[in-house]
């Protein structure tokens, strides 16, 4: 099953997942403010979407971007495992 489809099912079809939900489910060690700071500094390579141009607008992560990030993390872990076991 594709990661994006699983995320769509998890978030009831939301195309943009609020930062708070992303943190609660995937970055439990970070508060939303710290998560956004790390993204802004490029420490977490995940694009954040603003629904409106205002700096105060809520931010979220597009489901396809989150799926790609999860898949990339999985591939990096699989590569590391292959290197350790070969």
Secondary structure as UniProt FT lines:
FT   HELIX           3..10
FT   TURN            11..13
FT   STRAND          16..18
FT   HELIX           19..26
FT   TURN            28..29
FT   HELIX           32..41
FT   STRAND          49..50
FT   TURN            55..56
FT   STRAND          59..62
FT   HELIX           63..85
//
